[in-house]
Each structure stands twice: as C-alpha cells, then as structure tokens.
C-alpha cells in the first residue's frame, strides 16, 4: 500500500514540476571542479533583464536528465576583517600542583583577565598571551570562561593548546599563544566598563610551565562590500527641463547615477520614479547636480521609469542615467548528472530557489568552486513569455485534482478489501 501511495505522490509532483520547455532562454555551465557538491555561478546581465520576475523567481537549474536541481540565490558580497587588539589587565589567582604517580606533578594555573573601560563596536573573538622566558620546551591547554558576574560563567574556549618549542641548533621557535573563542567564532556580549565582566583562564599542564605576564583581547571588524549589477536607462522622452527614462523591466534598485555632458553645470533638479507605465510618479527627492551625481536609496525601490525635472534653469542635452541593483550569485547542487543548464524567463514557472541561510548553512561561499557560463541553449523563446505559454499541451488543473481524488479513493478501497480479507 505504501508503495502505491508513493507512486501516486510522485506522479502528482511530476505534473507540477517545471521542465526546460517552460522557459524562454537558457545557457550551459562548465564546472570548475567536476563532482563538487556545490558550485556557484555569476549570472550574466541577460538573466536580470529578460526574466519576468524582478526577484528572479523564474530561474531554474536542470541536470542532463532535465530534472530540476536544488539551488539558492545568494547576495554577492566581499567580506573583509579588520583586526584590532586591546591590552588587558591580568590578575594571577592561583597555582596548584597535583601529584600523579606516573607523570609527576600536574599543574593548574588560574588567572582573571579584565579590560579597561572600552566601547566595543565589534565582538571580541580571541585572547593572546605573553609569558616568562624559559630555557625548556613546554605545552599546556587553556580553558577560558566568560564571566558576566561572580556567579555566572560560560566556557567559551575548551582545551585550547598553548606551547613553546625551541630548536637549539637553528634557533627556530614554535610558539602558539592565541586562544580563539567558540560560539561560531565570536563572543557577542558587549562591554562598556564598570561591571564584573571578564575572563577566567585556567591552564592545565603535566609539568611546571612559565607564568603568563600579559594578555591582549582581539576583535575583528567585519566589513561587507555589496556587489552591484548596472544597467543604462533608455531615454524615452525629453525637453529642455524634463527627461523621462525607462528600463526594459522593473528592477529592485539600490542607487542611481546621473551624468551630464555639460561641464561646470550646477542644476537644481527633482527626481521621480514609478514601477510601470501608467503608475503614479513617486518623488525620490530634490538635489543639485554638479555635472554628475550618484544617489543611494535608503531602501530598495522597484522602478521601471524615472523622470528628471530641472527645478530652475534647463539642460542642453538630457543626461545619461545608470541604475544599480544588488548582484546575486546562483549556488546549486552540482554533485551528479552534469552537464547543467540554467533556464530563465517564464510566465508559467514559480519560485523554486531555497533561502541562502538554509541552503548554505555554515558553508562559506568563498570556498565553493565556480561554474562558468557556456553556450546558449535553445529553449521555447518568446513563446514562454506569452499568456498562451504551455496552453497547447497543458493538462487542466480540475482534471489533475480529480485524478488525485480518484486515486486516493481507489487506495482506500484497496485498504478496505485487504483488511476484510485478513479478518476472514
């Protein structure tokens, strides 16, 4: 019975699944690493311009068997870290020796570390230590506990190795003095001084080791640079004091650039946008253009047309207008059944992308190998963008649902017959 149910569900899913002929355009992919579980591709401008959905909902990835492949659209960003260090105040608390019959005396050293009053704009992520000079090699493990007060502490670094090995022959020294915090790489409690915030550091070793003489806390400032895709807006109409521009489709935009050919121009203007022809014009703001101007929007706007008005004065020639939207990269499951095709542009298809947070989990997109755009793949063309797309061979939805209901009733009948036979 379960097998019949699964077959029925698979049949139902296949009726609703996208196929390459649902799409207008497509292109093949060449993988940088064959068999890689995930691959990423930078989408060409054509995908942004020729899809129906502003959010790229009508994009799909197919394998060689024309089956949909799981994928995600991920914001394209460059991430850099600017490291900073803060000198800490170190308190020696205790040293304890425990006799062990086989290995001699094990030592435990306890310290408490505080920071001077400091306003942290970024979370702290590690400690580093300096210790007394020793003429022998040693190693130990460090446990760090975050203390918000005397009664609450949380272990944020467990058995982290610290050591110093010296080679007397070539004077090389292996030194490991940094202890990174757990919790995803950052400890996210902020500290502004005047409380019991601090770290208890417990160091365990199998023998006596040098004492710590100083400590520093480290923070990494995360800097994110968003990548953009730019499009030139076409001039739709113009006069001496007004110009209207249009895009091929409405786009979610983050900024706009306006540039005049005239040099030494200072012109007060007003800028408007709308999401489509016939829609209401929405004012972006008033600005003085000095030959050129770039405006970053406080939030994304969905715009297809722009209108630039000269508040006073006029312009000899309409300026050039360039708009910018956030770039997204496509990450997909490339493990099996290559080659792969990206299809786009469809009235019939729905959004099948998985959220980046779920799809990537803890994976770093920089570590994912690339896939490169290859030759165009001929699909249904403009036909997939028309209202009649797919109507010639489309199965009526009422018939699909009727088939499913009949199938469920049939399975119920089989279950009834089977149970009756078992009782007899």
N, C-alpha and C positions, 0 to 999 in steps of 0.2 A: 504493500500500500504506500509506504513512504517513497519508494522508487517512482510510482505513478505520480505522486504529488510533486516530486522534484522535476520530473519531466514536464508536467503541466506549467510549473512556475518558470522553468527555463524557456518554454515555448512563449509564455506571456511576455517575458523580458525581451526576447528576440523581436517581438512585434514592435516594441517601443524603442529599441536600440538604434542609434544613428549608424548610417552607412556612408561611405565616401560620396555616393551619388547625391546625398542631401546637401552637398557643399558646392560652392561655385569655383573655388580655387584651391590649389594645393602645391606643395613642394616636398621633395625628398630630403632626407637627412643623412649625413655621413658622420658616424660616431668616431670620436677621438679614441675611445677605448671600447673595443668590442666586448660585449658581455657584462659591462658595468651595470650595476643595479639601477643607478640613476644617471641621467645625462641632462645637461642644460643647453638651451639654445637662445641666442639673441634674435628676437623676432624682427624681420625686415619691416620697413615703414609701411609696405603694402598691407600688412595684416591690420594695422591701426586704421588705415584709410578705406579698406574695402570690406571690412566686417559690417554687419548690420548693427550690432550692439556696441554702444560706447565703451562698455566694460569688457569687451571681447568674449561675450558669452557664447558666440557662435564660432568657437575654435575647438578643434578635436584632433587627437593623435590616433593614428591607426597603425597596426603592425602589418606584416606581409600577408596575414590571413584576413585582412580587412576588419579586424576586431579592434574595438576601442581600447586604448591603453590609459591607465591612470596617470594624471598629470596635475600640476599646480602652476598658477601664475604668481610669480614672486617679484616684489618690488626690487628693482636693480639699484643697489646701493654700494658705495665704497665705505668701508668701516676702518678707521684708524684709532689707535690708542696712544694717548699722550701720558707717559708715566711721570708721577711726582712722588717725592718722599718727604716724610716729616720725622724729625728727630723725636724720639720718645724718652720718657722718664722711666728709668729702670730701677726696680727695688729687688734686692736679693732677700728671699724669705727664709729658705732653709736648705740644708744638705743632709741627707740621710743615707746611711750605709747599712746594707742588709747582707749578712753572711750567708753564702751559698757554698755547700761542701765541695762541689765540683768546680765551680768557676771563680771562687774567691768572693770578694765583696761587690755586690751590685750597688750602684749609687743612684739616688734620685735627687735632682736639684729643682727647687721651686722658685720662680720669680713672679713678680707682678709688674705689669707694664701699663703706664698711663700716657696720655698725650696732653700737651699743653692746650689751653683753650684755643679752639680752631674750628672754623666753619667749613665743614666738608661739603663740597658741591658734587662730589663723586664718592661712591662707596669704596671702602678700604678692602684690599684683596690679599695682602701678604705682610709678613714681618721678615726682617733680616737682622742678623746678629753679628757682633764682633766679640772676640773672646781673648783671654790671656794667651800670650805666646807660649808654646810648648815645644819641647825637643823630642816628642814622641808622636806617633800616629794614633788617632782615636776616632771613634764613631759612636753615635747615640741616636736616640729617637725622641722627637718632640711632640707633645700634645698641647694644643692651645685651646683655652676655654674663654669664650666671651662672657663677661660679667656685666650685667646692667645694674646690679646692686649686689650686696654681700650674700644674698640668699638665692640668687638666680644665676646659673651659669650653663652655657651650652658648648659642647665640644665642636669646634669648627676646623680643627686640624688633628688628624689621628695618626700617631706613629710616623710622623714625617721625618725622613732621615736628615741628619746634620753630621758633618765629618770634616776631617782634615788629614790628608795623607801627603807626606813629603818624600821625595826621592833624593837621597843624599848624594847620589852620583851626578845627576844632571840638574839638581836644584829646582825641579818642577814640583808644583804643589797642586793637589786636587782638593778643592775647597767647596763645600756645599753648605751655604749659610742662610738660604731663603726658605721660608715655610709659607706655602700658599694655603689660603683658606678654602674649605669645601663650600658647599651650598651653591653649586653652579658657577664657582669662580669668583663670586663677590659676597662680602658680608654687608648687608644692606641697611644696617642700623646707622643712623646719623648721630653725630656727637657735637655739641656746641659748648662743652665745658661745664663745670660747676656741678657735676654729679659723680656717681661712683663707677662710671664707665671705665672699662679696662680689660686687659687680658691676663689670665693666669697661665703661665707657661711652665709645664712640668717636663723635665728632660730626664730620660732614663738611659743608663749606660751600664755595661758589665764591669767597668772599672772606673777609677777616678779620672776625670777629664777637666780641662781648663774651665774656669768660670767665665760667664758672659760679662762683658764690660760695658756694652752699649747696644741699643736696639733702634731700629727705624721702622716706621709703618709706611706702606706703599699704596698708592691709589692709581687707578687707570682711568683717565678721562676718555670716554667713548665719543668719537666724532664720526658722524654719519653724513656722507655726501650723496644726495639723491641724483641719479642719472635721469636725463630727460630725452624725449624724442621731440624734434622740432618740425613744424610744417609752415610753409609760406601761405598766407591767406591770399586769395584771389580778389582783385579789385572788381566789385560788382557795379558800382556807380560812383561818380564824384562830381563835385563842383568846386568853386574857389574856397568855400568854407565848410564843406562836408564830404566825407568819403565813407562808403559802405563796403565792407569786405565779407567774404564768405569762405567757408571750408566745405569740402566735399560731403562731410557728415558732422554731426555734433560730436564734440570731443570734451572729456573732462580735463580742464586746463588748469595749470598752476601759475603760469606767468605769460606775459606778452611783451614783445619788443616792437617799438615804433621808431623808424628811422627816415629822416628827410634827406633829400639830395642837396637842399639848400644849406650852405654854410652860414655860420653865425646867426642862425634863426632862433628867436625866442618867441614862442607862441603859446598863449593860454588856450587850453583845449578842454573838452569834455568827452569822456569815453563811455560807450554803452555796449551792451551785448544782448543777444537773445538766442534761445535754443533752437529756433527754426523760423522759417518764413511765416509771417502772419502772427507770430507770438509777440507779446508785449516787450518793448525795449526796457532793459534794466540798467540803471546808471551805475557804472563802476566808480567814477569819481572825477574830480577836476584836477588837472595837472598842467604845469608849464613845461613845454618841450623845448629843450635847448639842442636843436639838431637831432638828438636821439634820446630815447627814454626806455627803460625796462621797468615794468610794473610786476611785482609779485603779489598774487592774490592771497588774502588771509585764509581763504579756504578754496577748494577746487570749485570751479564753475563749469556747468555744462553749456557750451556755447557752439553755435554754428555760424553766427553772423556778428560782426562788430560795426559800430558806427562811431566815427571820429568827427567831432564838431569843433571848429575854431570859435572860441568864445568872443574874441575880438581879433581883428586882422583876418588874414587869409593866407592860403598856401598856393604857390605857383603850380606845384605838382603834387599829387597825392603821395603820401609816404609809403614805404614798404612796411608790411606788418608780418611778423613771425610769432607764432604761438608755440607753447611748450606744454607737453603733458608728461606725467611720470612714466618712465620706461619700466616695463615688466619683462622679466625673462621667464621662459617656459621650462620647467623641470619635469621630466617624465620618466616612467619606468622603462628602462632600455635593456632589461636583463635577457629577454628571449624574443624570438621571432622577428629579428631585423630582416630587411630594412624597414624603416618607419617613415610615415608620411604625416605631415601636418596639413589639415584641411581647414578652410575658413570661408566665411561668407555664406549664411543660410538663414532663411526665414523660418524653416521648419525645426532646426536644431535648438535644443535648450542648453543651459549651462551645465557642464559636467566636470568642471575644474574642482579640485579638492583644495580646501584652505591651506595656505602655506604652513601654518602652525601645526596642523595635523599631518600634512604630507612629509614635511622635513623633520619634524620632531626636534631632536637635538643635533641634527646634521648641519654642518657649516657649508653654505652654498659655494664658498671659495674652494672647497675640497672636492666638489663634484666635477667630473670631466665634462668637456664641452661636446656638443654636436654642431655640425656646420650645415648651413643651407646649401642644398644641391640643386638639381634641375627642377623646373616646374613640372607638376603632374597635372595632366588634363582631367578635369572633373566636369561638373554639369554647367559651368559657366553662368551667364546671366539668368539662366532658367531657374537656378536655385534661389535667386533673389526676388523672383516674381511671386505674386499672390497664388498663382496656379502651381507653384513648385510641388512636385510629387503627387499631384492630384490624379494623374492618369492611372497610377497603379496603387494608390493609397487605399488601404482597407478601411471601411467606415468604422468609427470607434464603437458605435452601437453593436456592430457585428462582433467586434473583438470582445466586448464585455459579455455579450450573450453567450459566446463560446466559452468564456471562463466560467460563467454561472452554470452552464450545462455540464462542464467538466467537473465542477465541484459536486453537483447533484449526482453525477454518474459515480464518482468516487464514494460518495455517501451510500449509494445503493449497493456498491460492491462490499463496503464495510458491513452493511446490514446483512447481506447474504452470507458473508464469511462468518460473522458471529452466530447467525442462525444455524449454519452447518456445524459449527463447533459444539453448540449446545445439543444438537441431535446426535 
